[in-house]
């Protein structure tokens, strides 16, 4: 996740958009593209965190009953992933690509430290306290990722607005795109 952490530090820095009006149109487009690339990675991570949270919540819902066995969890998996807890209001944008063109293991390193594929199979044997702890850790990660994603969307919107304003003002033309 080193690439993403470094990119997010740069893209989310308070001064990233400074001097936007003085930058060339190509620079503004490049900035928008790099924000979109980071947003794709952040959205992927958010979906991964939410899926793991859905599993933890399903185990908490059935903790201590017959529905808490691993076999039952596997049988319920389609409905667990499909329903999950309500999501916070968001931009609801469909990403241009569903997963980033990056090594997924690097991206999911932080999530895997809390709940990796191997330990997912042990969810049904965890105590309620352990499940709640894992859920709290995943919730914190998902909230941070959601905040980063929201900020990236705000940046993308500002960059897009700058591009549009240049076309409206005549500073850029469609002919320039075709050249």
C-alpha positions as CSV (number, residue, x, y, z in Angstrom):
1,X,0.0,0.0,0.0
2,X,3.1,2.2,-0.1
3,X,2.1,3.7,-3.5
4,X,-1.4,4.5,-2.4
5,X,-0.3,6.0,0.9
6,X,2.3,8.2,-0.9
7,X,-0.2,9.3,-3.5
8,X,-2.9,10.1,-1.0
9,X,-0.5,12.2,1.1
10,X,0.3,14.2,-2.1
11,X,-3.2,14.3,-3.6
12,X,-4.9,15.2,-0.3
13,X,-2.3,17.8,0.8
14,X,-4.0,21.1,1.5
15,X,-1.9,22.8,-1.2
16,X,-2.6,20.3,-4.0
17,X,-5.1,22.5,-5.8
18,X,-3.2,25.8,-5.2
19,X,-2.6,27.8,-8.3
20,X,-5.0,25.7,-10.3
21,X,-6.1,28.6,-12.5
22,X,-2.5,29.2,-13.6
23,X,-1.8,25.6,-14.6
24,X,-2.0,24.4,-18.2
25,X,-5.1,22.5,-19.3
26,X,-2.9,19.4,-19.8
27,X,-1.7,19.7,-16.2
28,X,-5.2,20.0,-14.9
29,X,-6.3,17.0,-16.9
30,X,-3.3,15.1,-15.5
31,X,-4.2,16.0,-12.0
32,X,-7.8,14.8,-12.5
33,X,-6.5,11.5,-14.0
34,X,-4.2,10.9,-11.0
35,X,-7.0,11.7,-8.6
36,X,-9.3,9.3,-10.5
37,X,-6.6,6.5,-10.4
38,X,-6.3,6.9,-6.6
39,X,-10.1,7.0,-6.2
40,X,-10.3,3.7,-8.0
41,X,-7.8,2.1,-5.6
42,X,-9.6,3.7,-2.5
43,X,-13.0,2.5,-3.8
44,X,-11.6,-1.0,-4.2
45,X,-10.3,-1.0,-0.6
46,X,-13.6,0.4,0.7
47,X,-15.5,-2.5,-1.0
48,X,-13.1,-5.0,0.5
49,X,-13.5,-3.5,4.0
50,X,-17.3,-3.5,3.6
51,X,-17.4,-7.1,2.5
52,X,-15.4,-8.2,5.5
53,X,-17.6,-6.1,7.8
54,X,-20.6,-7.8,6.3
55,X,-19.2,-11.2,7.3
56,X,-18.3,-10.0,10.8
57,X,-21.9,-8.6,11.3
58,X,-23.4,-11.9,10.0
59,X,-21.3,-13.8,12.5
60,X,-22.4,-11.5,15.3
61,X,-26.1,-11.9,14.3
62,X,-25.8,-15.7,14.6
63,X,-23.3,-15.9,17.4
64,X,-24.1,-18.9,19.6
65,X,-26.8,-20.5,17.5
66,X,-26.8,-23.2,14.9
67,X,-26.6,-20.6,12.1
68,X,-23.1,-19.7,13.4
69,X,-21.3,-22.7,11.9
70,X,-18.9,-22.2,9.1
71,X,-21.0,-24.2,6.7
72,X,-24.0,-22.0,7.4
73,X,-22.0,-18.9,6.9
74,X,-20.8,-20.2,3.5
75,X,-24.4,-21.0,2.5
76,X,-25.6,-17.6,3.5
77,X,-22.7,-15.8,1.8
78,X,-24.7,-14.5,-1.2
79,X,-27.3,-12.9,0.9
80,X,-24.7,-11.6,3.4
81,X,-22.7,-9.8,0.8
82,X,-25.9,-8.7,-1.0
83,X,-27.6,-7.2,2.0
84,X,-25.0,-6.0,4.6
85,X,-25.5,-3.1,7.0
86,X,-26.7,0.2,5.5
87,X,-24.0,2.2,3.9
88,X,-23.4,5.9,4.7
89,X,-24.7,8.3,2.1
90,X,-22.1,8.9,-0.6
91,X,-21.6,10.1,-4.1
92,X,-22.8,6.8,-5.5
93,X,-20.6,7.1,-8.5
94,X,-19.9,4.0,-10.6
95,X,-16.1,3.7,-11.0
96,X,-14.7,3.7,-14.5
97,X,-12.9,0.4,-13.5
98,X,-13.9,-2.0,-10.7
99,X,-10.4,-2.7,-9.4
100,X,-7.1,-0.8,-9.6
101,X,-4.3,-1.9,-11.9
102,X,-2.1,-2.5,-8.9
103,X,-0.9,-5.4,-6.8
104,X,-4.0,-6.2,-4.7
105,X,-1.9,-7.7,-1.9
106,X,-0.2,-4.3,-1.4
107,X,-3.5,-2.5,-1.3
108,X,-5.2,-4.9,1.1
109,X,-2.2,-5.2,3.5
110,X,-3.9,-3.1,6.3
111,X,-7.2,-5.0,5.9
112,X,-5.4,-8.3,5.9
113,X,-3.7,-7.4,9.2
114,X,-7.1,-7.2,10.8
115,X,-8.9,-10.0,8.9
116,X,-7.2,-11.9,6.1
117,X,-8.6,-14.8,4.0
118,X,-7.2,-17.4,6.3
119,X,-8.7,-15.9,9.4
120,X,-12.1,-15.3,7.7
121,X,-12.7,-19.1,8.1
122,X,-12.2,-18.7,11.9
123,X,-14.9,-16.0,12.3
124,X,-17.5,-18.5,13.4
125,X,-15.2,-19.7,16.2
126,X,-14.4,-16.3,17.6
127,X,-16.0,-15.0,20.8
128,X,-18.4,-12.1,20.6
129,X,-15.8,-9.8,22.0
130,X,-13.3,-10.9,19.4
131,X,-15.9,-10.3,16.6
132,X,-16.7,-6.9,18.0
133,X,-13.0,-6.0,18.1
134,X,-12.5,-7.0,14.5
135,X,-15.6,-5.2,13.5
136,X,-14.5,-2.0,15.2
137,X,-11.1,-2.2,13.6
138,X,-12.6,-2.7,10.1
139,X,-15.2,0.1,10.7
140,X,-12.3,2.5,11.6
141,X,-10.5,1.6,8.4
142,X,-13.6,1.8,6.3
143,X,-14.5,5.2,7.7
144,X,-11.0,6.6,7.0
145,X,-11.1,5.2,3.5
146,X,-14.5,6.7,2.9
147,X,-13.3,10.1,4.1
148,X,-10.3,9.8,1.7
149,X,-12.7,8.8,-1.1
150,X,-15.0,11.7,-0.4
151,X,-12.1,14.2,-0.5
152,X,-10.8,12.7,-3.8
153,X,-14.3,13.1,-5.3
154,X,-14.3,16.8,-4.2
155,X,-10.9,17.3,-5.8
156,X,-12.0,15.5,-9.0
157,X,-15.1,17.8,-9.1
158,X,-13.0,20.9,-8.7
159,X,-10.6,19.8,-11.4
160,X,-13.5,19.0,-13.7
161,X,-15.1,22.3,-13.0
162,X,-11.8,24.1,-13.9
163,X,-11.7,22.2,-17.2
164,X,-15.3,23.0,-18.0
165,X,-14.8,26.7,-17.1
166,X,-11.9,26.9,-19.6
167,X,-14.1,25.6,-22.4
168,X,-16.9,28.0,-21.5
169,X,-14.5,30.9,-21.4
170,X,-13.0,30.0,-24.7
171,X,-9.5,29.3,-23.2
172,X,-9.8,25.7,-24.5
173,X,-11.6,24.3,-27.5
174,X,-12.7,20.9,-28.8
175,X,-10.3,21.4,-31.7
176,X,-7.4,21.2,-29.2
177,X,-8.6,17.7,-28.2
178,X,-8.5,16.6,-31.8
179,X,-5.1,18.0,-32.6
